[in-house]
């Protein structure tokens, strides 16, 4: 399966130590199966850094043997609680090599933020999220998972 990472550099060997904190699934190397989503991420980073927008392509193996994998198949209460906990800096992600689920994009983040700040209850937030088309994200939380599952294929500049 091909996965994509949008950024401003060609990354032949991802390194989890360069990750930011307080992301949806905690620190890690994030990819998506949606090429357009990766292009959007690359363009956003490019605007902030005045560097070219680059999408890296990787072949991802499905040999998860020996890895701790957490998969969220729905944007449900468990997904919402996990995302909010990670965005608060809680270390739930440390238990996993790979976390798979939907991304809390800009629209979804506004809803999650309303819940996060206590302005909406969980039921209201989950009801609102159901109206958004969500894209996926895969968070590689360990270097071991990257080395086992990802192989660099190519990169290109987004115009």
Backbone bond lengths (Angstrom), bond angles and torsions (degrees), N, CA, C in turn:
res aa  C-N    CA-C-N  psi(-1)  N-CA   C-N-CA  omega(-1)  CA-C   N-CA-C  phi
1 X - - - 1.448 - - 1.530 108.05 -
2 X 1.327 117.21 136.11 1.461 122.10 176.58 1.526 109.49 -87.74
3 X 1.332 115.41 133.81 1.462 121.81 174.68 1.528 107.55 -126.53
4 X 1.334 115.65 159.53 1.460 122.32 -170.96 1.530 110.65 -128.90
5 X 1.335 115.04 146.65 1.463 121.78 175.95 1.521 107.98 -132.55
6 X 1.331 116.90 118.59 1.451 122.16 179.68 1.510 111.65 -93.43
7 X 1.341 116.67 128.57 1.450 121.50 -177.64 1.532 109.68 -160.33
8 X 1.325 117.38 -155.76 1.463 121.46 178.05 1.530 111.89 -122.88
9 X 1.321 117.66 12.57 1.458 122.39 -179.60 1.521 109.97 -138.64
10 X 1.320 115.92 154.97 1.456 120.29 168.96 1.524 106.79 -80.08
11 X 1.318 115.94 126.75 1.468 120.69 -177.09 1.522 108.25 -122.44
12 X 1.318 115.61 98.74 1.463 119.17 -179.69 1.517 111.60 -80.18
13 X 1.342 117.53 -32.58 1.460 121.47 176.50 1.532 108.68 -130.86
14 X 1.334 116.72 98.20 1.468 120.30 179.94 1.531 111.90 -58.86
15 X 1.321 115.33 150.23 1.462 122.40 -179.99 1.526 107.69 -133.13
16 X 1.320 116.75 116.81 1.470 120.49 -176.51 1.526 112.57 -65.28
17 X 1.316 118.61 -19.08 1.466 119.88 -177.01 1.530 112.61 -69.36
18 X 1.341 118.39 -11.52 1.463 121.13 179.41 1.528 112.87 -90.77
19 X 1.289 118.01 7.38 1.456 121.43 -174.40 1.520 112.97 -77.09
20 X 1.319 113.91 154.65 1.464 120.91 171.58 1.528 109.29 -83.77
21 X 1.307 115.31 160.60 1.466 121.56 174.12 1.521 109.05 -89.36
22 X 1.293 117.41 172.55 1.468 124.35 170.86 1.530 114.06 62.34
23 X 1.310 117.56 33.51 1.456 121.69 175.39 1.527 109.88 -93.56
24 X 1.329 116.96 173.32 1.471 121.49 -175.24 1.522 113.25 -50.13
25 X 1.329 116.27 -46.90 1.463 121.16 -178.27 1.515 111.78 -114.08
26 X 1.323 116.81 23.42 1.455 121.50 -179.65 1.516 111.37 84.42
27 X 1.328 117.02 -176.98 1.458 120.31 179.47 1.530 110.94 -64.36
28 X 1.313 115.89 148.38 1.457 120.77 178.10 1.512 110.16 162.76
29 X 1.316 115.78 -176.43 1.460 122.42 176.52 1.521 106.90 -101.75
30 X 1.337 116.24 117.98 1.459 122.36 -173.13 1.520 111.63 -100.35
31 X 1.323 115.76 135.63 1.458 122.85 173.26 1.527 108.02 -133.93
32 X 1.324 114.83 169.10 1.465 121.22 177.91 1.524 109.06 -142.01
33 X 1.309 116.06 158.98 1.462 120.07 174.21 1.525 111.20 -88.30
34 X 1.336 117.20 -4.69 1.459 122.43 -178.46 1.530 110.77 -100.11
35 X 1.305 116.25 109.28 1.459 121.81 -178.07 1.534 111.58 -58.89
36 X 1.328 117.47 -43.88 1.470 121.19 -178.97 1.523 111.58 -62.57
37 X 1.316 117.37 -35.24 1.462 120.76 177.66 1.529 109.71 -65.40
38 X 1.322 117.51 -43.69 1.463 120.91 178.13 1.526 111.01 -62.50
39 X 1.325 116.70 -38.97 1.466 120.06 177.33 1.528 110.79 -63.03
40 X 1.309 116.88 -41.02 1.469 121.18 178.15 1.534 110.35 -62.58
41 X 1.338 117.01 -44.13 1.470 120.69 177.32 1.526 110.69 -60.80
42 X 1.343 116.47 -43.19 1.464 120.55 -178.91 1.531 110.81 -63.25
43 X 1.329 116.52 -44.45 1.467 119.89 179.48 1.526 111.70 -63.54
44 X 1.318 116.86 -38.70 1.470 120.24 178.40 1.531 110.55 -63.37
45 X 1.330 117.00 -45.23 1.468 120.17 178.85 1.527 110.73 -65.66
46 X 1.316 116.77 -36.95 1.454 121.63 179.77 1.526 111.60 -61.86
47 X 1.314 116.71 -41.66 1.466 120.54 179.72 1.521 111.80 -61.90
48 X 1.329 116.29 -36.59 1.465 120.61 -178.91 1.526 112.81 -75.36
49 X 1.327 117.10 -28.76 1.467 120.46 -171.78 1.523 113.90 -110.36
50 X 1.336 117.79 -9.70 1.462 122.61 -176.28 1.525 111.73 58.91
51 X 1.337 115.90 32.21 1.462 122.78 174.70 1.524 107.52 -114.24
52 X 1.335 118.11 163.77 1.469 119.28 -179.84 1.527 112.39 -65.73
53 X 1.317 115.64 147.95 1.465 122.12 175.83 1.521 108.26 -82.48
54 X 1.328 116.11 124.72 1.463 121.16 -176.36 1.518 109.90 -128.30
55 X 1.331 115.42 135.94 1.455 121.42 173.11 1.521 108.10 -110.64
56 X 1.323 115.80 126.14 1.461 122.69 176.00 1.515 108.73 -98.70
57 X 1.329 116.26 137.91 1.462 122.51 178.91 1.525 108.78 -110.83
58 X 1.319 115.09 137.01 1.465 121.88 179.18 1.522 108.93 -131.73
59 X 1.308 115.22 148.33 1.458 120.72 168.41 1.524 105.78 -92.07
60 X 1.326 115.64 129.27 1.459 120.04 -178.36 1.522 110.23 -112.09
61 X 1.315 115.02 125.97 1.459 122.11 175.66 1.525 109.37 -78.28
62 X 1.319 115.84 155.18 1.475 120.77 175.64 1.518 111.19 -107.60
63 X 1.315 116.90 21.83 1.458 121.97 178.26 1.531 108.75 -86.12
64 X 1.326 115.47 82.62 1.458 121.05 -176.60 1.533 113.27 -85.37
65 X 1.305 116.93 5.00 1.472 120.50 -177.50 1.523 110.06 -57.72
66 X 1.322 115.20 131.22 1.455 121.60 179.52 1.516 114.30 84.18
67 X 1.317 117.85 -1.98 1.464 121.54 179.91 1.522 110.32 -108.26
68 X 1.307 116.07 147.34 1.458 121.82 173.11 1.522 107.86 -89.98
69 X 1.340 116.46 113.37 1.461 122.09 -175.53 1.523 109.13 -118.84
70 X 1.315 116.07 131.68 1.462 122.25 173.60 1.518 107.09 -113.13
71 X 1.330 116.24 126.17 1.462 120.98 -179.09 1.528 108.57 -122.61
72 X 1.321 115.14 126.53 1.456 121.63 172.28 1.522 107.26 -101.53
73 X 1.317 116.86 111.83 1.459 121.04 -179.07 1.522 112.94 -87.58
74 X 1.327 116.65 -9.12 1.470 120.55 -179.10 1.522 108.75 -148.08
75 X 1.321 114.80 158.73 1.466 121.06 174.54 1.518 107.01 -88.37
76 X 1.319 114.17 75.67 1.445 120.19 -175.37 1.525 110.19 -111.39
77 X 1.295 115.65 -168.03 1.457 121.60 -177.87 1.532 111.81 -59.12
78 X 1.333 117.06 -41.58 1.466 120.25 179.99 1.530 111.04 -63.22
79 X 1.347 116.83 -44.13 1.459 121.16 178.48 1.536 110.42 -61.50
80 X 1.342 116.55 -47.49 1.468 121.35 -178.40 1.529 110.99 -61.20
81 X 1.323 117.14 -45.17 1.467 120.44 179.57 1.527 111.47 -63.47
82 X 1.333 116.16 -41.15 1.463 120.04 -179.62 1.524 110.96 -65.03
83 X 1.326 117.84 -47.07 1.461 121.93 179.64 1.529 110.37 -60.24
84 X 1.320 117.39 -45.99 1.474 120.33 -179.76 1.524 110.96 -63.62
85 X 1.316 117.22 -40.52 1.469 120.69 179.31 1.526 111.01 -63.71
86 X 1.328 116.41 -44.29 1.465 119.85 179.37 1.521 111.18 -65.43
87 X 1.329 116.68 -39.37 1.468 119.73 -179.99 1.535 111.75 -69.85
88 X 1.328 117.17 -18.76 1.466 121.35 174.07 1.527 111.63 -86.15
89 X 1.335 116.35 -7.62 1.458 119.89 179.35 1.518 114.01 94.75
90 X 1.316 117.67 6.62 1.457 119.51 176.54 1.523 108.97 -67.57
91 X 1.294 117.36 152.04 1.462 122.34 -169.69 1.529 113.46 -97.34
92 X 1.317 118.77 35.06 1.461 121.85 179.95 1.519 112.46 -61.75
93 X 1.316 116.59 -32.90 1.461 122.00 -177.17 1.526 113.04 -64.18
94 X 1.314 117.97 -22.17 1.461 121.64 -176.03 1.523 113.77 -62.14
95 X 1.316 117.45 -16.37 1.463 121.24 -178.73 1.528 112.35 -80.50
96 X 1.336 117.96 -8.70 1.464 121.23 -168.80 1.528 112.51 -126.94
97 X 1.331 114.48 146.24 1.460 121.63 173.03 1.527 110.79 -85.54
98 X 1.335 116.12 -32.22 1.457 122.09 -177.03 1.521 108.95 -145.55
99 X 1.333 115.80 133.90 1.468 121.55 176.86 1.522 107.18 -124.82
100 X 1.340 115.39 130.18 1.465 122.10 -176.06 1.521 109.05 -122.91
101 X 1.322 116.89 131.64 1.458 120.45 177.53 1.516 110.38 178.57
102 X 1.299 115.62 -172.33 1.461 120.16 179.90 1.517 111.29 -80.70
103 X 1.315 114.35 153.97 1.455 121.66 179.39 1.519 109.27 -89.30
104 X 1.316 115.73 139.51 1.460 120.30 172.64 1.529 106.56 -86.78
105 X 1.352 115.94 83.45 1.463 120.28 -178.04 1.533 110.31 -68.03
106 X 1.333 116.97 -173.26 1.465 120.29 -174.84 1.524 112.57 -55.70
107 X 1.336 117.35 -45.22 1.461 120.50 -179.84 1.523 111.22 -65.42
108 X 1.314 115.67 -47.29 1.465 120.28 -179.46 1.515 110.36 -65.09
109 X 1.348 116.80 -38.26 1.455 119.63 -179.10 1.521 111.94 -59.82
110 X 1.323 116.99 -37.21 1.470 119.60 177.59 1.520 110.46 -59.90
111 X 1.321 115.70 -40.96 1.468 120.33 178.61 1.524 110.42 -68.00
112 X 1.333 116.25 -46.42 1.469 120.42 179.14 1.530 109.53 -60.31
113 X 1.328 117.01 -39.18 1.464 120.94 179.76 1.527 111.66 -64.27
114 X 1.312 116.98 -37.85 1.478 119.75 177.18 1.535 110.23 -61.43
115 X 1.326 116.24 -40.55 1.466 120.93 176.57 1.528 110.45 -70.20
116 X 1.327 115.73 -45.38 1.458 123.08 -178.03 1.532 110.90 -55.87
117 X 1.337 116.65 -39.66 1.466 121.22 -178.07 1.530 113.00 -86.76
118 X 1.333 116.72 0.92 1.454 120.58 177.02 1.518 114.52 82.22
119 X 1.338 117.57 11.54 1.457 120.71 -179.50 1.528 111.89 -81.37
120 X 1.331 116.56 -28.07 1.465 122.25 175.59 1.521 108.71 -123.13
121 X 1.318 115.98 149.21 1.463 118.20 173.41 1.529 109.06 -82.78
122 X 1.319 115.78 171.38 1.462 121.44 -175.53 1.517 112.26 -59.75
123 X 1.313 116.98 -40.95 1.466 121.13 -178.56 1.529 111.12 -62.30
124 X 1.336 117.32 -43.35 1.459 121.87 179.17 1.535 110.56 -63.79
125 X 1.321 116.83 -43.73 1.461 120.62 -179.97 1.528 110.97 -62.96
126 X 1.317 117.75 -46.06 1.465 120.94 -179.75 1.525 111.68 -64.95
127 X 1.321 116.23 -35.62 1.464 120.56 177.47 1.532 110.55 -63.93
128 X 1.322 116.98 -42.93 1.466 121.49 179.54 1.521 111.66 -66.54
129 X 1.323 118.00 -40.76 1.465 122.50 -177.83 1.520 111.03 -60.90
130 X 1.303 117.29 -31.84 1.472 120.85 -178.44 1.531 112.65 -60.66
131 X 1.331 118.49 -19.27 1.462 121.93 -177.86 1.531 113.14 -84.50
132 X 1.325 117.75 -11.07 1.456 121.32 -175.56 1.523 110.95 -98.26
133 X 1.342 115.32 142.56 1.458 120.34 171.52 1.524 106.33 -82.28
134 X 1.305 115.27 120.59 1.457 119.46 -175.74 1.527 111.31 -106.72
135 X 1.314 115.47 146.54 1.453 122.38 174.42 1.522 108.77 -104.88
136 X 1.319 115.29 161.53 1.455 118.43 -176.88 1.522 112.26 -90.80
137 X 1.318 113.97 164.60 1.453 121.67 172.06 1.518 107.52 -147.05
138 X 1.305 114.82 146.64 1.453 122.09 176.99 1.518 105.79 -124.18
139 X 1.311 116.33 122.99 1.459 121.48 -177.92 1.525 109.09 -108.10
140 X 1.329 114.84 113.97 1.459 120.68 174.61 1.522 107.25 -85.35
141 X 1.306 116.07 109.87 1.457 120.73 -175.70 1.514 114.68 -90.60
142 X 1.336 116.97 -13.30 1.461 120.60 179.76 1.520 110.57 -131.76
143 X 1.314 114.97 150.38 1.461 120.47 176.90 1.522 110.30 -64.68
144 X 1.310 116.00 -33.32 1.471 121.05 178.82 1.525 111.09 -58.61
145 X 1.336 117.06 -42.38 1.467 121.07 178.96 1.526 111.24 -65.88
146 X 1.317 117.08 -40.53 1.466 121.04 177.76 1.524 110.05 -60.88
147 X 1.318 116.18 -49.29 1.465 120.76 -177.35 1.520 111.96 -64.23
148 X 1.311 117.04 -32.54 1.461 120.68 -178.72 1.533 112.48 -80.04
149 X 1.344 116.96 -35.59 1.463 120.21 -167.61 1.530 116.16 -108.58
150 X 1.328 118.67 -25.45 1.468 120.27 -172.97 1.520 112.43 -108.63
151 X 1.340 115.25 136.40 1.455 122.66 172.53 1.527 107.72 -128.91
152 X 1.328 116.37 122.70 1.458 121.43 179.28 1.518 110.02 -63.38
153 X 1.356 116.50 135.35 1.452 121.60 178.28 1.525 112.76 -113.55
154 X 1.341 115.44 -47.36 1.466 118.69 -172.26 1.521 108.54 -170.41
155 X 1.328 115.49 173.37 1.464 121.80 171.44 1.527 107.75 -149.58
156 X 1.332 115.41 159.50 1.464 120.24 177.51 1.523 109.50 -151.16
157 X 1.329 114.06 156.42 1.467 121.06 178.08 1.515 108.53 -87.44
158 X 1.319 115.80 133.81 1.463 122.14 177.42 1.520 107.47 -86.43
159 X 1.307 116.23 130.36 1.470 121.01 -179.12 1.515 110.05 -104.60
